[in-house]
């Protein structure tokens, strides 16, 4: 994914959407990791709820990376049936 290296864990892959019945995965932004998880070094593997879905955190994006925009209010990138999506933090 654009040559990015996560702060911890990993980034999303195409295979993340192929496991039927598995909780969707999420990569959280560095800022969201600081704000919501207080830079918890054990955040990978934890889950959070968004609407009716529970997402498993698989990585923390590099500082300053917010998805497909230079800066936005999104706090995480999630896998989903329709491919990776961005969701508001």
Secondary structure, DSSP 8 states (H G I E B T S, - for coil): -TT---SEE----GGGGSSTTS-EEEEE-HHHHHHHHTT-TT-TT-EEEETTEEEEEEEE--TT--SSSSS-SEEEEE--TTS-EEEE-
